[in-house]
Amino acid sequence: MTFRLRALRAVVLLAGFHLMGAGLLAAMAVLDWLLVTRLLTERAAWFEGAVLAGTVFLAVAIVRGMVASLRAGRLGPVPEAVAVKPQEQPELWEEVRAAARATGERPPDELFLVGEVNASVAEQSHLLGLLPGRRRMSLGLPLLAGLTVPQLRAVLAHEFGHFGHGDTRLGGLTMRGRAAVVHTVRAFEAGGTWLHHPVGRLYAAYARMFLRASQSVARQQELVADQVAARHAGREAMAAALRATGVLEAAHRHYLATYAALGEPLAALPPVGEVSGGFRRLLAARTAEQLAGLATGGRPPRPHPYDSHPPTAERIALIEALPPGGGERPDGPDGPDGPDGLSLLREPDQLFAVLEARTLPPEASAMRRMSWDGLVLARAVADAEGWSRPLRLAVARTLRSSEPDGELPGLEEILDAFDRGLLWPEVADRMPKPPQAARLTGRSARNFVRPRVFDALAGLVHLRLVAFGQATADIAWAGRPGLALPEAWEEGMDDALDAATADTPDTAPLRALLASHAPAPSV
């Protein structure tokens, strides 16, 4: 589809939304006029008043949606990003300008670094997208950390492919329509009058038609931009960039959930710049196979019917089917050992720190900063205390036959209670259970509670080893953060805990391990 046809269709779709709103407003105005001047009677005043109120609520929702279309698609400020100027990052800007020259395009007027695994372009066009305007490009620091320089060049060429085919000039217009219909549909979903439902269904049907029409072209635009990138940066580089981006997205999600969020329960944060910057450490510590495992380990997300990007496998297959050739550049190997995109940045640590300051919520300013090892240790201790507390409370209530007063029992007192045969069922019955498990009895009840008792004992052991200085923090960038235990505990702890939580508890193996690692008495 040519640029003119796409522009015409975008204008028609947006105009259709406004015409539908104007038609509904006119129909409601006529209805209200008839009710007030011709049909208003004292007997039906309550019904007519409800209709008048309902039409007012409908009119407000429609007008708000129409106003939303006027505000969308503009290049406003980007508070959660770092603007970089050519004199600040000349190497990165040179790559951007080289991609612009290679694709015959004008370079962006603004370049922003963001905290996502993403690259995007936008344009402040004029006259409904017919005239070009100010251009903006955004590059994710995590994306730069994971792509080689040749792969980054392919991504840049892809983005300039959008510029070259007028996608960005129509982007603001399309965004206006999408924002308008989505805003209006949500307003009708939240409406409380009986008139909201039928009119809302009408807008929902138009929204589905609008999204189908705009997203089908958006997918074709992505494929065309892929061809531009393959032609100017090389098939291999573009295909590798697509593969790497999917892996990086999964790795970044894993990093945010496993590492960056370590201190949330403690109201603590990693060192300055490491909330986002620590992602580099994970990438450096893991092999390509380990990183790929993060992308394949979970269930793939269900594709959205209005996703603007075709499936990655389809895009790669189409790229690899292109004829050979392209702009392979000799000054950087396209492989896992080549320099990453961060090598183009000056003082990347400072950039991560500035980006972090702009993306963290305001309450983060009151959080304490801790080293990675300190954060891991503090989180391990907090988790161990949380795991062990239900068991300690259950043992206290069993021994004291009431709510516990004072200090909760320690590990030895709990093991003594197990030796006295109090685990099953006295202690187990006092462990917290969800309602659906409260009626379990016999072996079923024991098997439900046993893992919780196991975890609680493990938590008590961790607390003991930390107190003795025999367990240390292990950030484990190639695995999962936690405690590094002495070798004997690594080898025998699970078996000892299994014995202690068996149907007939045997605490001897666990006591033997504890005795062998007790601190020597001071002389």
DOBAVEX-574476 format. One line per 3 residues: number of its first residue (from 1); their letters; for each residue y, z, x of C-alpha. Coordinates in nm, 2 decimals, always signed. Layout:
! DOBAVEX-574476
NUM = A = Y,Z,X; ...
//
This chain:
! DOBAVEX-574476
1 = MTF = +0.00,+0.00,+0.00; +0.34,-0.10,+0.14; +0.62,+0.14,+0.20
4 = RLR = +0.82,-0.01,-0.09; +0.53,+0.03,-0.33; +0.47,+0.39,-0.22
7 = ALR = +0.84,+0.47,-0.25; +0.85,+0.31,-0.60; +0.54,+0.51,-0.71
10 = AVV = +0.68,+0.84,-0.58; +1.01,+0.78,-0.76; +0.82,+0.69,-1.09
13 = LLA = +0.60,+1.00,-1.07; +0.90,+1.23,-1.01; +1.10,+1.06,-1.28
16 = GFH = +0.81,+1.09,-1.52; +0.80,+1.46,-1.47; +1.18,+1.49,-1.54
19 = LMG = +1.15,+1.25,-1.84; +0.87,+1.45,-1.98; +1.07,+1.77,-1.94
22 = AGL = +1.38,+1.61,-2.10; +1.17,+1.48,-2.39; +1.03,+1.83,-2.45
25 = LAA = +1.37,+1.99,-2.43; +1.51,+1.74,-2.68; +1.22,+1.79,-2.92
28 = MAV = +1.26,+2.16,-2.91; +1.64,+2.13,-2.96; +1.57,+1.92,-3.27
31 = LDW = +1.32,+2.17,-3.40; +1.55,+2.46,-3.35; +1.84,+2.27,-3.52
34 = LLV = +1.61,+2.20,-3.82; +1.50,+2.56,-3.84; +1.86,+2.69,-3.83
37 = TRL = +2.03,+2.43,-4.06; +1.76,+2.31,-4.30; +1.45,+2.53,-4.30
40 = LTE = +1.58,+2.89,-4.25; +1.48,+3.11,-4.54; +1.48,+3.49,-4.57
43 = RAA = +1.11,+3.49,-4.66; +1.01,+3.31,-4.34; +1.28,+3.44,-4.11
46 = WFE = +1.04,+3.64,-3.89; +0.83,+3.32,-3.83; +1.13,+3.10,-3.76
49 = GAV = +1.27,+3.37,-3.53; +0.94,+3.37,-3.33; +0.95,+2.99,-3.30
52 = LAG = +1.31,+3.00,-3.18; +1.22,+3.27,-2.92; +0.92,+3.07,-2.81
55 = TVF = +1.12,+2.75,-2.76; +1.37,+2.94,-2.55; +1.10,+3.07,-2.32
58 = LAV = +0.95,+2.72,-2.30; +1.29,+2.57,-2.22; +1.35,+2.82,-1.94
61 = AIV = +1.01,+2.74,-1.78; +1.08,+2.36,-1.80; +1.43,+2.39,-1.65
64 = RGM = +1.31,+2.61,-1.37; +1.05,+2.35,-1.28; +1.31,+2.07,-1.28
67 = VAS = +1.54,+2.28,-1.06; +1.25,+2.35,-0.82; +1.21,+1.97,-0.76
70 = LRA = +1.57,+1.96,-0.64; +1.52,+2.23,-0.38; +1.18,+2.12,-0.24
73 = GRL = +1.14,+1.88,+0.06; +1.45,+1.99,+0.25; +1.45,+2.08,+0.62
76 = GPV = +1.56,+2.44,+0.60; +1.54,+2.71,+0.87; +1.20,+2.80,+1.01
79 = PEA = +1.21,+3.18,+1.07; +0.84,+3.21,+1.19; +0.88,+2.96,+1.47
82 = VAV = +1.04,+2.92,+1.81; +1.28,+2.63,+1.86; +1.25,+2.47,+2.21
85 = KPQ = +1.52,+2.25,+2.35; +1.46,+1.97,+2.61; +1.63,+2.17,+2.89
88 = EQP = +1.40,+2.47,+2.81; +1.07,+2.29,+2.80; +1.13,+1.95,+2.97
91 = ELW = +0.76,+1.88,+3.04; +0.66,+1.92,+2.67; +0.95,+1.72,+2.56
94 = EEV = +0.87,+1.44,+2.80; +0.52,+1.42,+2.64; +0.67,+1.41,+2.30
97 = RAA = +0.92,+1.14,+2.40; +0.64,+0.94,+2.58; +0.44,+0.94,+2.25
100 = ARA = +0.75,+0.82,+2.07; +0.80,+0.54,+2.31; +0.43,+0.44,+2.30
103 = TGE = +0.44,+0.41,+1.92; +0.79,+0.25,+1.91; +0.94,+0.55,+1.72
106 = RPP = +1.25,+0.77,+1.75; +1.17,+1.11,+1.89; +1.23,+1.42,+1.68
109 = DEL = +1.56,+1.59,+1.67; +1.40,+1.94,+1.67; +1.08,+2.07,+1.82
112 = FLV = +0.93,+2.40,+1.70; +0.64,+2.61,+1.83; +0.44,+2.79,+1.56
115 = GEV = +0.15,+3.03,+1.55; -0.11,+2.81,+1.38; -0.37,+2.56,+1.49
118 = NAS = -0.17,+2.28,+1.36; +0.08,+2.00,+1.43; +0.31,+1.85,+1.17
121 = VAE = +0.62,+1.63,+1.13; +0.89,+1.62,+0.86; +1.20,+1.42,+0.80
124 = QSH = +1.52,+1.49,+0.61; +1.55,+1.15,+0.45; +1.82,+1.03,+0.22
127 = LLG = +1.85,+0.82,-0.10; +1.50,+0.93,-0.23; +1.34,+0.84,+0.11
130 = LLP = +1.49,+0.50,+0.15; +1.70,+0.60,+0.45; +1.57,+0.79,+0.75
133 = GRR = +1.73,+1.12,+0.86; +1.68,+1.42,+1.09; +1.33,+1.46,+1.22
136 = RMS = +1.14,+1.77,+1.30; +0.81,+1.83,+1.48; +0.60,+2.15,+1.49
139 = LGL = +0.33,+2.23,+1.74; +0.10,+2.53,+1.72; +0.08,+2.74,+2.04
142 = PLL = -0.30,+2.81,+1.96; -0.34,+2.43,+1.94; -0.18,+2.38,+2.28
145 = AGL = -0.40,+2.65,+2.42; -0.72,+2.47,+2.32; -0.64,+2.10,+2.36
148 = TVP = -0.64,+1.92,+2.69; -0.33,+1.72,+2.77; -0.49,+1.39,+2.68
151 = QLR = -0.61,+1.53,+2.35; -0.26,+1.66,+2.29; -0.12,+1.31,+2.35
154 = AVL = -0.35,+1.18,+2.09; -0.23,+1.44,+1.84; +0.13,+1.35,+1.92
157 = AHE = +0.06,+0.98,+1.87; -0.10,+1.06,+1.54; +0.21,+1.25,+1.42
160 = FGH = +0.43,+0.96,+1.53; +0.21,+0.74,+1.33; +0.33,+0.92,+1.02
163 = FGH = +0.69,+0.85,+1.13; +0.61,+0.48,+1.18; +0.47,+0.41,+0.84
166 = GDT = +0.74,+0.59,+0.64; +0.52,+0.88,+0.54; +0.78,+1.14,+0.65
169 = RLG = +1.06,+0.96,+0.47; +0.87,+0.99,+0.14; +0.74,+1.34,+0.23
172 = GLT = +1.05,+1.51,+0.09; +1.03,+1.31,-0.23; +0.66,+1.38,-0.28
175 = MRG = +0.71,+1.75,-0.20; +0.97,+1.77,-0.47; +0.73,+1.63,-0.73
178 = RAA = +0.45,+1.85,-0.62; +0.66,+2.16,-0.61; +0.80,+2.09,-0.95
181 = VVH = +0.47,+2.03,-1.13; +0.30,+2.33,-0.96; +0.59,+2.56,-1.03
184 = TVR = +0.60,+2.46,-1.40; +0.22,+2.49,-1.45; +0.22,+2.84,-1.30
187 = AFE = +0.51,+2.93,-1.52; +0.32,+2.82,-1.83; +0.01,+3.00,-1.71
190 = AGG = +0.21,+3.33,-1.70; +0.38,+3.26,-2.03; +0.30,+3.49,-2.32
193 = TWL = +0.38,+3.29,-2.64; +0.15,+3.08,-2.84; +0.35,+2.77,-2.76
196 = HHP = +0.29,+2.80,-2.39; -0.07,+2.70,-2.41; -0.05,+2.35,-2.55
199 = VGR = +0.26,+2.26,-2.35; +0.11,+2.41,-2.04; -0.20,+2.19,-2.09
202 = LYA = +0.02,+1.89,-2.10; +0.19,+1.98,-1.77; -0.14,+2.07,-1.61
205 = AYA = -0.27,+1.72,-1.70; +0.03,+1.56,-1.55; +0.00,+1.78,-1.24
208 = RMF = -0.36,+1.66,-1.19; -0.26,+1.30,-1.23; +0.03,+1.35,-0.99
211 = LRA = -0.18,+1.52,-0.73; -0.46,+1.26,-0.75; -0.21,+0.98,-0.71
214 = SQS = -0.02,+1.13,-0.42; -0.32,+1.27,-0.24; -0.52,+0.95,-0.24
217 = VAR = -0.24,+0.78,-0.05; -0.20,+1.08,+0.17; -0.56,+1.04,+0.29
220 = QQE = -0.50,+0.68,+0.36; -0.19,+0.77,+0.56; -0.40,+1.01,+0.77
223 = LVA = -0.65,+0.73,+0.85; -0.37,+0.49,+0.95; -0.21,+0.76,+1.17
226 = DQV = -0.56,+0.80,+1.33; -0.57,+0.43,+1.42; -0.22,+0.46,+1.57
229 = AAR = -0.33,+0.75,+1.79; -0.65,+0.57,+1.89; -0.46,+0.26,+1.99
232 = HAG = -0.20,+0.44,+2.20; -0.40,+0.74,+2.34; -0.75,+0.61,+2.33
235 = REA = -1.05,+0.64,+2.10; -1.22,+0.91,+2.31; -0.91,+1.13,+2.33
238 = MAA = -0.84,+1.11,+1.95; -1.20,+1.17,+1.85; -1.22,+1.46,+2.10
241 = ALR = -0.90,+1.61,+1.96; -1.03,+1.60,+1.60; -1.36,+1.77,+1.71
244 = ATG = -1.17,+2.03,+1.91; -0.92,+2.11,+1.63; -1.20,+2.21,+1.39
247 = VLE = -1.35,+2.43,+1.65; -1.01,+2.58,+1.74; -0.94,+2.66,+1.37
250 = AAH = -1.26,+2.86,+1.34; -1.21,+3.03,+1.68; -0.86,+3.13,+1.58
253 = RHY = -0.97,+3.27,+1.25; -1.24,+3.47,+1.44; -0.98,+3.59,+1.69
256 = LAT = -0.73,+3.71,+1.42; -1.00,+3.90,+1.23; -1.19,+4.05,+1.52
259 = YAA = -0.93,+4.10,+1.79; -0.57,+4.08,+1.67; -0.65,+4.31,+1.37
262 = LGE = -0.82,+4.57,+1.58; -0.54,+4.82,+1.55; -0.46,+4.78,+1.18
265 = PLA = -0.64,+5.10,+1.07; -0.46,+5.28,+1.36; -0.11,+5.14,+1.29
268 = ALP = -0.13,+5.00,+1.65; -0.08,+4.66,+1.81; -0.20,+4.50,+2.13
271 = PVG = +0.05,+4.46,+2.42; +0.37,+4.26,+2.35; +0.28,+3.89,+2.33
274 = EVS = -0.09,+3.95,+2.30; -0.11,+3.95,+1.92; -0.11,+3.57,+1.94
277 = GGF = -0.14,+3.53,+2.32; -0.48,+3.70,+2.34; -0.63,+3.39,+2.19
280 = RRL = -0.61,+3.23,+2.53; -0.84,+3.50,+2.67; -1.10,+3.43,+2.41
283 = LAA = -1.09,+3.06,+2.48; -1.12,+3.12,+2.86; -1.41,+3.36,+2.82
286 = RTA = -1.63,+3.15,+2.59; -1.83,+2.83,+2.67; -1.79,+2.52,+2.46
289 = EQL = -2.12,+2.60,+2.29; -2.01,+2.95,+2.20; -1.69,+2.82,+2.05
292 = AGL = -1.87,+2.56,+1.86; -2.10,+2.83,+1.72; -1.80,+3.00,+1.56
295 = ATG = -1.73,+2.68,+1.37; -2.09,+2.63,+1.25; -2.19,+3.00,+1.21
298 = GRP = -2.04,+3.04,+0.86; -2.05,+2.85,+0.54; -1.82,+2.55,+0.55
301 = PRP = -1.53,+2.57,+0.31; -1.56,+2.38,-0.01; -1.35,+2.06,+0.01
304 = HPY = -1.05,+2.07,-0.21; -1.03,+1.78,-0.45; -0.66,+1.73,-0.36
307 = DSH = -0.69,+1.77,+0.01; -0.45,+1.54,+0.19; -0.69,+1.50,+0.49
310 = PPT = -1.02,+1.31,+0.47; -1.33,+1.49,+0.61; -1.32,+1.52,+0.98
313 = AER = -1.66,+1.35,+1.03; -1.54,+1.05,+0.83; -1.23,+1.03,+1.04
316 = IAL = -1.42,+1.05,+1.37; -1.67,+0.78,+1.25; -1.39,+0.54,+1.17
319 = IEA = -1.22,+0.60,+1.51; -1.54,+0.55,+1.70; -1.60,+0.22,+1.51
322 = LPP = -1.27,+0.08,+1.64; -1.28,-0.18,+1.92; -1.25,-0.05,+2.27
325 = GGG = -0.91,-0.02,+2.44; -0.62,+0.21,+2.41; -0.37,+0.40,+2.62
328 = ERP = -0.59,+0.61,+2.84; -0.37,+0.75,+3.11; -0.51,+0.82,+3.46
331 = DGP = -0.31,+1.14,+3.52; -0.53,+1.38,+3.33; -0.91,+1.39,+3.26
334 = DGP = -1.01,+1.39,+2.90; -1.27,+1.67,+2.92; -1.32,+2.04,+2.89
337 = DGP = -1.21,+2.10,+3.25; -0.87,+1.93,+3.22; -0.55,+2.12,+3.20
340 = DGL = -0.46,+2.25,+2.85; -0.14,+2.19,+2.66; +0.00,+2.53,+2.77
343 = SLL = +0.03,+2.38,+3.12; +0.32,+2.18,+2.99; +0.51,+2.50,+2.90
346 = REP = +0.74,+2.71,+3.11; +0.69,+3.09,+3.08; +0.43,+3.07,+2.80
349 = DQL = +0.39,+3.45,+2.80; +0.75,+3.48,+2.69; +0.71,+3.22,+2.42
352 = FAV = +0.41,+3.41,+2.28; +0.62,+3.72,+2.28; +0.91,+3.56,+2.10
355 = LEA = +0.68,+3.39,+1.85; +0.51,+3.73,+1.79; +0.84,+3.90,+1.72
358 = RTL = +0.93,+3.64,+1.46; +0.59,+3.63,+1.28; +0.50,+4.00,+1.26
361 = PPE = +0.60,+4.18,+0.94; +0.90,+4.43,+0.96; +0.67,+4.73,+0.94
364 = ASA = +0.51,+4.62,+1.27; +0.82,+4.75,+1.46; +0.71,+5.11,+1.39
367 = MRR = +0.36,+5.05,+1.53; +0.26,+5.17,+1.87; +0.16,+4.93,+2.14
370 = MSW = -0.17,+4.99,+2.33; -0.36,+4.81,+2.60; -0.66,+4.61,+2.49
373 = DGL = -0.90,+4.87,+2.63; -0.71,+5.15,+2.48; -0.71,+4.97,+2.14
376 = VLA = -1.08,+4.91,+2.16; -1.16,+5.27,+2.25; -0.93,+5.41,+1.98
379 = RAV = -1.08,+5.18,+1.72; -1.43,+5.27,+1.83; -1.36,+5.64,+1.79
382 = ADA = -1.19,+5.60,+1.45; -1.49,+5.39,+1.33; -1.74,+5.64,+1.46
385 = EGW = -1.56,+5.92,+1.28; -1.56,+5.72,+0.96; -1.93,+5.64,+0.99
388 = SRP = -2.03,+6.00,+1.06; -1.81,+6.19,+0.81; -2.02,+6.12,+0.49
391 = LRL = -2.33,+6.26,+0.67; -2.15,+6.56,+0.81; -2.02,+6.64,+0.46
394 = AVA = -2.36,+6.60,+0.31; -2.52,+6.83,+0.56; -2.24,+7.09,+0.52
397 = RTL = -2.29,+7.09,+0.14; -2.67,+7.12,+0.19; -2.65,+7.41,+0.43
400 = RSS = -2.37,+7.59,+0.24; -2.47,+7.50,-0.12; -2.11,+7.43,-0.20
403 = EPD = -1.81,+7.23,-0.09; -1.78,+7.27,+0.29; -1.52,+7.50,+0.43
406 = GEL = -1.39,+7.49,+0.78; -1.53,+7.28,+1.05; -1.79,+7.02,+0.97
409 = PGL = -2.13,+7.05,+1.14; -2.18,+6.87,+1.48; -2.47,+6.66,+1.60
412 = EEI = -2.70,+6.94,+1.71; -2.66,+7.12,+1.37; -2.74,+6.80,+1.19
415 = LDA = -3.05,+6.74,+1.40; -3.16,+7.10,+1.33; -3.12,+7.03,+0.96
418 = FDR = -3.34,+6.72,+1.00; -3.60,+6.92,+1.18; -3.61,+7.17,+0.89
421 = GLL = -3.70,+6.88,+0.65; -3.36,+6.88,+0.48; -3.29,+6.50,+0.53
424 = WPE = -3.52,+6.39,+0.24; -3.41,+6.45,-0.02; -3.15,+6.72,+0.00
427 = VAD = -2.90,+6.56,+0.25; -2.98,+6.21,+0.13; -2.90,+6.30,-0.23
430 = RMP = -2.55,+6.42,-0.13; -2.47,+6.10,+0.06; -2.22,+5.88,-0.14
433 = KPP = -2.38,+5.59,-0.33; -2.24,+5.32,-0.56; -2.32,+5.37,-0.93
436 = QAA = -2.59,+5.10,-0.93; -2.78,+5.29,-0.66; -2.74,+5.64,-0.80
439 = RLT = -3.06,+5.61,-1.02; -3.29,+5.51,-0.73; -3.57,+5.75,-0.65
442 = GRS = -3.85,+5.78,-0.40; -3.89,+5.52,-0.12; -3.62,+5.29,-0.28
445 = ARN = -3.36,+5.57,-0.26; -3.46,+5.65,+0.10; -3.44,+5.28,+0.21
448 = FVR = -3.10,+5.26,+0.05; -2.96,+5.57,+0.23; -3.14,+5.52,+0.56
451 = PRV = -2.90,+5.26,+0.71; -2.60,+5.49,+0.63; -2.77,+5.79,+0.80
454 = FDA = -2.86,+5.57,+1.09; -2.49,+5.45,+1.13; -2.36,+5.81,+1.09
457 = LAG = -2.59,+5.94,+1.37; -2.49,+5.64,+1.59; -2.12,+5.73,+1.53
460 = LVH = -2.19,+6.09,+1.63; -2.36,+5.97,+1.95; -2.07,+5.74,+2.03
463 = LRL = -1.82,+6.03,+1.99; -2.04,+6.25,+2.22; -2.06,+5.98,+2.49
466 = VAF = -1.68,+5.91,+2.47; -1.61,+6.28,+2.50; -1.84,+6.30,+2.81
469 = GQA = -1.67,+6.00,+2.96; -2.00,+5.80,+2.95; -1.89,+5.53,+2.71
472 = TAD = -1.61,+5.29,+2.80; -1.42,+5.03,+2.61; -1.54,+4.67,+2.63
475 = IAW = -1.31,+4.41,+2.49; -1.59,+4.16,+2.52; -1.39,+3.84,+2.48
478 = AGR = -1.72,+3.65,+2.49; -1.89,+3.87,+2.23; -1.75,+4.15,+2.00
481 = PGL = -1.53,+4.44,+2.11; -1.68,+4.78,+2.12; -1.82,+5.05,+2.35
484 = ALP = -2.02,+4.99,+2.67; -2.29,+5.25,+2.67; -2.51,+5.37,+2.96
487 = EAW = -2.82,+5.16,+3.02; -3.06,+5.42,+2.89; -2.87,+5.44,+2.56
490 = EEG = -2.86,+5.06,+2.53; -3.24,+5.05,+2.57; -3.35,+5.35,+2.37
493 = MDD = -3.08,+5.44,+2.12; -3.21,+5.23,+1.83; -3.56,+5.36,+1.86
496 = ALD = -3.44,+5.72,+1.88; -3.22,+5.68,+1.57; -3.51,+5.51,+1.39
499 = AAT = -3.73,+5.81,+1.47; -3.47,+6.06,+1.36; -3.42,+5.88,+1.02
502 = ADT = -3.79,+5.81,+0.95; -3.96,+5.95,+0.63; -4.08,+6.23,+0.86
505 = PDT = -3.78,+6.28,+1.09; -3.85,+6.32,+1.46; -3.54,+6.41,+1.66
508 = APL = -3.71,+6.46,+1.99; -3.64,+6.11,+2.14; -3.27,+6.15,+2.04
511 = RAL = -3.25,+6.50,+2.18; -3.41,+6.38,+2.51; -3.15,+6.11,+2.55
514 = LAS = -2.87,+6.36,+2.48; -3.01,+6.60,+2.73; -3.04,+6.33,+3.00
517 = HAP = -2.68,+6.24,+2.97; -2.52,+6.58,+2.92; -2.25,+6.65,+3.18
520 = APS = -2.35,+6.87,+3.47; -2.22,+7.23,+3.44; -1.92,+7.31,+3.65
523 = V = -1.98,+7.55,+3.94
//
